[in-house]
Each structure stands twice: as C-alpha cells, then as structure tokens.
Amino acid sequence: MDKPETKRLASYNLDVHGMRVEIRIEQSIIDFTPQYMVSFPGIGNATKLLLLSFRGELTSMVSIDPSRVQDERYMKSLDNRYKEVSNILIDKYIPGIEPQMKVLLTSYIVNMMLGLGDLEVLIADDSLEEIAVNGASDFIWIFHKELGWCKTNIRPLSDESIYEQSAAIGRRIGREINNLAPLMDAELADGSRVNATLFPISQGGNTITIRKFAKNPWTMTAMVKNGTIASPIASLVWLCIQNEISLLFSGGTASGKTSFLNACSMFFPPTRRIISIEETRELELPNFLQWLPMVTRQPNPEGKGEVTLYNLMVNALRQRPDIMLVGEVRTKRDAETLFEAIHTGHSVYGTVHADNAQDTVVRMTNPPIDVPKITMNAIGAVVVLFRHRSKGIRRMLELGEILETGDINVLHRWNILTDKFVQVSELTRLLETLQLYGGYTKKDMTDELEEKRIVLEWMVKNNVTSIDDAGYTVSNYYKNKQKVVQLAKDDVKFARDIF
C-alpha cells in the first residue's frame, strides 16, 4: 500500500545536552493535525530498549540523595558519576562501540536518569509553547508557536514512568504527588510551569502538562512587527507608562496577557524600582533595570509555609517600589491591595481573565473579585488580548479607557475581517489625566504620540526586538529624546554605539 502523501512543514536539529536530535514536522493528507517527528540518529528502538534495561544496574551503582537535588554542585558531580558508570555498562553490553557513538549513548542514558527522558527533547525546543502528556495510551502532544497543536511520535513507556517523571520534578522543589495528593503544580529549573495529575483523578491515566518559559520574552517592537498591535496604539500605551498611569491587561487563557505585560517593560524608565509578583515566574525584564522578581509558594505537605499573592503584594509595598507588576488578579484581597498600591502613589500593571474591555469591568466588580465599581477609575486603561485559534494569531482586541464612573470607553478595536485596528471613539478621561499629570496640551500629546510612533517603527525596521536592546533604546529616549527621535527620522541604522 502506498504511503499517504505528506507535506514537510519544518525540519531542524536540536542539541539536547550534547545529544543531536532531528526534528521533522509533517502534515499527512489523512491526518487532522501536523506530526512532530523526533529521531535520534544512531539510536534505534532496539538500542533504546537496551539502554533502558540499564536502569536497574545504574540505580544500584549510583545512589541519589533526594535532599540534595537542589544543590548544583551535587547534581554536577552526580552527572559526572552517571557518565562514568554509563561508559562501564556500555563497554560491558555493547563492546567495541565507536567513541562518537559511545558519547551519544552516554548522553541518552544521563538524560533518561537525571533528566525527564524523551521529554528533554521537547523542553529543549524553543519553538514549543506547551507539552502535554495525556497518559501512557496516547502519543505526547505539543503546541508549536507557528503550527499550533501537533502530535509527536513519542509515547510514554507506562503510567508508572509518567508518575516517576512527575515525582522527580516535585522532589526538586519540595513538592509531593501521590494518591493522597494527586494534583501538583511545580516548575522546572528554567522557569517552565508544570501541572501533573494522577489516575483516577485524570481518567485517561497520569498526566503532565508543561507550559514552557519563554527564553526570548516579547517586546512591544516584536508585537508591532508581527501585527499583534499597531504602532500608534503601542505609542499610546508607552505614553501612559511614561506618565505612570496604571493599566490592566485582560484576555482569555493563553491570549498573551503576561506576554503583553512583559512587552511593556521596555517602556519602564531606568530610574524606577520595579517589583513583580507572580504565582510562577514568567516575566523577564531588561537586565539593567532595578527589578526584584517575587513568586508565591504553595504550602508543604503539612500545610505550612504558604506564601500567597496577597502576602507578596503587602510585603512589596514595604520595599519602596515605583512600579508594581501583578501576575494575575484573582481575589478581592488581591484587587484591594492593587488599588491601595495605586492610591498610595505607585503605578501598577496587572493581568486578569476577561474576554473584552466591558467584561473586564464586570469581572473586577463582581464575585469573586467584587470591588466597588467606582474604584475602577484608579485604572487608566484596559488592554484586551485575544487569541484566534483557527487563524493561529494573537491580537490586541480592544483598548479602552476607564471613565470617572468606573465604566469603560473603548478607544480602539481590532477588526477580524480586515485584520486592522480601528479607532471607535476619542480620548476623554485619559486625555484629561495626561493633561493633568503630564502637563500636555492636546497638540503636545499629538506630537508626543507621533514621535513615539516614529521611534517604534524605526526599531521595528531595524529588528530591535530583544528585551535588552529595546529597553536600551527607550532608556536612551528618556535620557536624550531629541537625539533618538532624530536618529529615527534620519533612519540611521541601529547600533548601540550611536547613542
């Protein structure tokens, strides 16, 4: 029977802790989703099974002290010890093997024993956002940044092996997962978020879901470049941040709320002290800013030691922040502390789950958050992010200002038919606030927005999309605005030394 016609969508190699891995992504005419194919050159299925059989001997020859798994020096020495013992076992069971192949097999064994086995390949691929292990009876799924959900050719060995991977992740940060505690939230050393569940809570078997930490965080220039937001609207967001006007970023799950918050960090003046508060570390700000990241902590198995978002917010107010970043507002106490921070002279930028600008006000003013509607006027504006699943794109859906009454006035909206951003109303309260605290006339503000648009589009043209380069450029804008604006108008090729 002829093989179904397939289309190659992408192919590349990965270096996974010294091991070369080949990736092919293909779309077959008989499949509904792309296939993410992983292959280990030189390691066939029979060899993999043989290497897996080493596990028992390796465990008996190299013991692990669970209390020291967070010690980097200990783990490095353990890594070296595993390599030594792996070489001994390879010589014993596969004599006469070539040195290059021996290195490859040793890397595979170490990944299997100290890492997360075949999951290490998926974790090493920066083009992936999510990894989903749905039980031992199904192949692992991944969410690709450009291609969406894809099915891999990797299947877990057993539900027991999924449990062992979950337990290993938990041990490194002092968390447990077992029959009495079948749900676990944790994170990997690189900041990636992990959720694990055990059967029978998850009826299809044990599961692991990994939300990968973005190594190259989004910037506003990158978002302008890919069409997430238009440069004139990004300029308005910049003007608000420059003038310390607090903003809320809302949207559905995986719509890009936190990414947008991170993208705004390039606009923070370098003379400010910034404290971020998150349940899991996701933000990554320019490295020259005075930034103190803080994360919550779950209680230990005895129910002690919990540090909540509210605890961190209260503590942060005692550390003289100029800017506070709040990962997500979920409870009334979170919101009350957020508004207290705004009223005591801090600019606050946070995220909340809501589908549009109007729903953001409804969500904030009803249970479980349930703050008085009038308090919403402490927020200058709401930016709503939207993920269009079928088109595979993310867009700013709406930008609305908060009126004195706490109601929303939508200023800009994305048109799904044209993929353009449309202005639907004029600035009112936001204009008054900028005039009051920024000292702008209406003409001054128009000129300021135009200059910012020119600078942003110059940065986009010169591909200034890294968090440090973008933040460096904006910081120079604050230091010598005329020079930076003139460089942009003259279309001078971007280089750090021109500043």
N, C-alpha and C positions, 0 to 999 in steps of 0.2 A: 504494500500500500504506500502511495506517495506521501511524503511528509507535507503537512499543511503549509501553505505559503506564509512566510514570516517577513516582517519588516524590521530592520535593525534601527532602533531609536537612539541608542548611545552605546559606546564601549570605551572602557578606560581601565587602567591598572591602579591598584592600591598597595601601599606599603603598610602592612599590619604588623607592627612590632618586629620588623626585619623580615617578614614573610611576604612574598609577592603574590598578589591575588588578582585575578582577571574578572572584570565585571562586564556583562553584556545585558542590555535591556532590549527586548524584542516584543513585537506585537504580532500575534498569530491571528489569522482571519477567523479562527474558530473560538478564540478566547475573548472575553469581555474586557479584561484588564491586561496591561503590559506584564511581561515576565522578566523578573530581575534575576539573572542567572549568575551564580558565583562559582568560580572554578579555581582550584589550587594546582597550578602547573607542577607536574611531577608527583602529585599525591592523588592516587586513585581511591576509590571506595574501599578496596581490599586493604590498602595501606592504612587508611584512616581507621578501619576496624582493628587492625593490628596495633596501631598506636593507642587506641582506646583501651585495649587489653592490658596496656602497661600501667593503668591507673592504680590497680591494687598494689603492685610492687613499688611504684613511686611513693604512694602514701605510707607504706611500711618503712621505706628507706629515708624519707624526708618528712619529719613531723612539723606541723604548723601550730604555733601558739596563737589562738584566737584573740587573746588580749593585746597582741602586738601588731595586729593587721593594719593599724593606722600609723604605725611607725615606718617612715620612708626608708630609713637605713636598714631596718629589719627586713622589709619587703625586697629591697635590692639584694641583700645577702641571700634571701630565700630564692630569688630569681636565679642568681648565680649557682646556687646549690642544685636547683632543679635542672639547670643546663648540664651540670657535671653528671648527675645521675642519669639524665636522658641519654647522654652520649654513651654511658656504660651499657644501658639497656639496648640501644640501637646496635652497638657492636656485638652484643650477645645474640640478638634475634635477627638482625639484618647485617651479617658480616660482609666486609668488602665493599660497603657502600661508598660512593664518591663523596669527598669532603663537602662540596657545594650542596649536595642533596642532604647530607647529614645536618648541615646548618638549617636547612629548610624544615626538616622533620623535627629538629630540636625546638625551633620557633613554634611549630604547631603544638607540640606537647606542652610547652610553657604556657601558651595561650589557653590551652584546654585546662591546665591545672591551676594556674594563678589568675587567669582572666575568666571570660564568660564564654569560652569555646567559640563556636561559629558566630555568636553574636558580636564578637570583637570586630569582625569584618564589617558588619553593618554600622557599628559605632564609629569605625574609622572613616566611613564615607561621609564627607561634609555636604554632599548633595541631598542627604536624607534629613527629614524633619522628625519622623516618628518610626518606631519599630514596634510591631505588635505580634506577640507570641500568643496564639489563641488556643493553646492546648497541643498535646502531642499528636493528635489525629489530623492536624492541618499544617500546611506549609506556613512559614513565617511571612507576614506581610510587612511592607514598608511604605511610607509616604514620601515620595520623591518631590523635591521642591518645584520641578518643572513638569513632571509627568503624573503627579498625583499618586493614588494608591496602586501599588504593584505587588504581585505575588512572587515570592522568591522560590528558589529550588532547594531551600534549606528547611528540613523538618526536624523538630526536636527528637532526641532519642527516645524519651519517655516523659511521662508526667513527673516522675521522680527526678529526672535531670533538670526539669524546669524549676522544681522546688529547690534543688540544690543551688541553682543559679540565684534564685530569689534570696535564699538564706545567706549565701556568700555576700550578696550586695548589702543585706541588712547588718551582717556582722561587722562590716567595716565602719558603720556609723552607729553601732549600738542599738540596732532595731532587731526585733524578732518577728518571724512569721511561722505560725504553727496552727494546729487545729483549734486552739483556744483563741488565737489572734490571726484569723485567715486573711486579713487585709493589711497591706503595708504600703506606706508612702516613704520613699527614700530618694537618695540622689547618688550619682556616680561621682568619682573624683573630679571629672571635668565639668560638673555642674548640671549634667543631664538629669531630668526628673524621671523617677521610676515608680510605677504603681504595680503591685503584684497581688494576685488573688489565688486562693486555693479551692479545689473541689471539696465539697459540693456547693460552696457559695457561687463559684463560677461553674455552671453545669457542663460546659464543654471540656472541662479539665483545668489544670493550673495555668495561669496566665501571667505574662509580663508585658507591660507597656512602657516604652521608653520615649520620652519627649526630649529630643537632643538639644543640648545647649549650643546656641549659635556662636561659633568661634569668630565669625566676621559680622558683628552687630550692624543692624540697619542704621543708616544716616538719612537725613532728610534729602540730601542730594541723590542718594540711591533711589529713594522713593519717587522723587520727581522724575528721575531718569526712566524708571520702569512704569510710570503712569499712575502710581498709587494716589498721587496728589499733584495738583497744578502749581507751578512756581508762584503765581500771585497769591494763592491761598496759603502756601507754605510761608510766604513773606509776612502775612497777617499773623500766623502762629508765632513766627520769630519776633515780631513787634510786641506781641503780648508777653512773651517770655522775657524779652529785654526789659520790659516795664513792670515785671514782677506781678503779672496778672495770672491768677490760678486757673488751671484748666482741668477738665475731666475728659478722659478718653474712654469711649464705650464701644461695645460691639459684642457679637456672639463669640462662642468658643473658637479659638484659632483664627479669629478675624484679623489679628495683628495689633491688638491694643498695646501689649507690652513692647512690641517692636516699634510702634509709633512713639511711645514714651521714650524709648531708647534713642530713636532718631532725633527727638527734640533736644537731647542732651548736648548736641553740638552747638546749640544756641545759648547754653548757660555761660554767663560771664566768668572768667577765670578768677575773679576776686571774690567769689562766693563759696561758702562752706555748704556742702551738699550731703544729706543723709538719705539713703534709700532703705526702705523697709519692705521685705518680700517674704513670702512663705517658702519659696525656692529661688535661689539666685539665678536671675535671668538677665539683669541689666549689666551693661559693660560700657562705662563712660570713658571719655578721653583721659589718657593716663596722667596728664599734667593738672587735672582738676583736684581740688581738695575734697575728696569724696570718701565717705565712710559707709560701706555697704553693711547692712544688718539683715539677718534671716531669723525666722521663727524656729522653734524647736518643739517637737512632739514629746509627750510625757514618756518616761521609761516604762518598762513592764510593770512596775509597782505603782504607776500613775503619778509619779513625781517628776519635777524638773521641766514642766511645760513652760514655754515662753511664747505668748500669743502676739499677734499683730498689734493688738491694743497695748500690751506691755511695752513693745518696742516703740510705738508712737509716743507714749507718755515719756519713756526714757529719752527719746530723741529730742524732745522739747527742752530737755535739761542740758543739751550739748551745744547750744547756740547755733542751730542751723540757720542758714539763709534760705535754703531751698530744701523741701522735703518731697521725696518720691515714694508713693504708696503703691505697692504691687497690686492690690485689689481691695476695694471697699466691699465688705460683705455684711457687716452687722451694724446695729445702731451705735454701739460704742465706738467702732472704727470711724463712722461718719462724724459723730460728735467730736471726737478728738481731732479729726481732719479739719473741721470748721473752726475749732478752737485754735488750731495752729494758724489758720488763715487770719483770724481776728486778732491774733497777737503779733502780726506783722511778718509772717512767713509766706512765701509763695509755695503753693502745694500743687503737685501734679500726680494724679492717681488714675486708676482704671476701675471700671465697673461693668458688669454684664448688663447689656441692654441692646435692643435691636435698632433703635433710631433715637434721634435727639429728644423727641417727645417722651418716648418710653424711658429714657434716662431719668427725666424728672419724675415720672411715675414710679420708677423703681426706687429712686432715692427717698421718695416721700411716702412710701407705703411699706408695710412689713415685708421682710424682716429689718430693713434699714430704718425706715419710718422717721425721718427727720422732718420738722416743720417746713412747709413749702417755702416760707419766707426766708429761711436760712440759705436756700439755694442761691440767693443773689450774691453770696460771698464768692461764688464761682464766676469767672468772667465769661467763659465759653465752654461748649461741649463739642468734641470732635468724635464723630462716629465712624468706625471702621467696619468694612464689610468684605466677606469672602464669598465670591461667586464660585461655587463648587464646579458647576458644569463647564464654565469658561476657564477655570484654573487661575483666576486672578484675584487680587485684593485691591480694594479701592476705598478712599475716603468717601463714605456715603453722604454725610451731612456735616456741616459746621454751623452751629447755632450759638447765638449769644443768650445769656441769661438776663431776663428783664428784672426790674426792681421788685416785681410781684413774685418772682421765682419761676415764671413761665419762660418758655423757650421761643426765640425768634430765629428761625432758620435763615441763614445768610447765603450759604452755598450748598448745592446738592448735585450728586452725580447722576447723569442721565445714562441709564443702562443701554438704551438703543443706539446712542451716538458715541458712547464712551467719552463724553465730555463733561466738564464741570460747569454748572450754570448758576449764576447769581440770581437768587429768588427774592431778596429783599435788601434794603440798605442798612448799614450800621446805625444803631441808635444808642443804646446804653453803653456798648463797648466803646463807641466813639466818644461819648461823654467821659467815660472812665479814663481813656487815653489822654484826652484833653486836660482832665483834672490833674492826673498824676504824672503825665509825661510832658505837659506843657505844650502840646501840639495845637496849632491851628489846623483847620481842615486841609489847607494847602500843604502845610508842613507834613501832615500824615500821608497825604497822597505822594509827595516827593520821597518820603522815607520808604514807603512800600515799594516804590518804583526802583529805588537804589538797591534795596534788598533783593528784589526780583532779578536785577541785572547781575548782582554778585552770585546768587544761587545758580542762575543759568550759565554763568561763566564757569563755576565749579563743576556743573554737570557736563559741560562741553569738554572740560579738561579731566574728566573722570576722577574728580576729587571725592571719592565715595567711602574711603576708610574713616573710621571714627576719629582717629588721631589727626589725620590731615584736614578733615572737615572742621574739627574743633579748633585746630591751629589757625585756620584761615579766619574763622569767625572771631576768635580771640584777637587776631591782628586787626580785624574790622573795628572792634571796640577800642583798640589802642590808637589806631590811626585810620579812621573811617575814610577820609578823603583819598588817601593813597590806595586803599584796597578798591574803592569804587572806581578810581581812575584806571587802575590795572585791569579791572573787569571791562570797563568801557573801551579801553585800548586793545582788549583781547590779547593781553600778554600771556604767553604760555606759562602755565602754572609750574612753579618750583619753589621750594621752601625758602631758598636764599634770596628771592626777590623781595621778601618782606623786610 
